[in-house]
Amino acid sequence: MTIEHSNPADLSPPPAGVYSHLVAASGKQLFIAGQLPRDKAGNLVGPNDIAAQYRQAWGNVLTALRAAGLGPEHLVKTTMFVVGESSLSGIRTVRQEFLLPNPPAVTMVVVSGLAQPGALIEIEGIAVFPDRG
């Protein structure tokens, strides 16, 4: 099995280099590390604004996909970690902006906090590369 690790230049570098944004396995699956609502410079976007944070985190997932030559249609699974139940209604509203014709499987987990102080959401994903036959 071939495993490739990468960190797209259009995403903020992983703090202290302790993880990779993308890991591709045998050219079949792409694992996207949890994307926080950080801009390219690593600054938190939208303090106390779940809609702005969701848009940024989702945008980071899309940036990661593009860096691997994929699009949102290649996502098969996402997991969202959301701080507090009060954020859920705001997320559901904004998610309508990003609906896909064939959405991936989704898990949403309510947590008490995330690694980035002030972050209200983190989104990770699994995508598959199309057959290249």
Buried (B, 14 or more C-beta within 10 A) or exposed (E): EEEEEBBBEEBBEEEEEEEBBBBBBEEEEBBBBBBBBBEEEEEBBBEEBBBBBBBBBBBBBBBBBEBBEBEBEBBEBBBBBBBEEEBBEBBEEBBEEBEEEEEBEEEBEEEEEBEBEBBBBBBBBBBEBEEEE
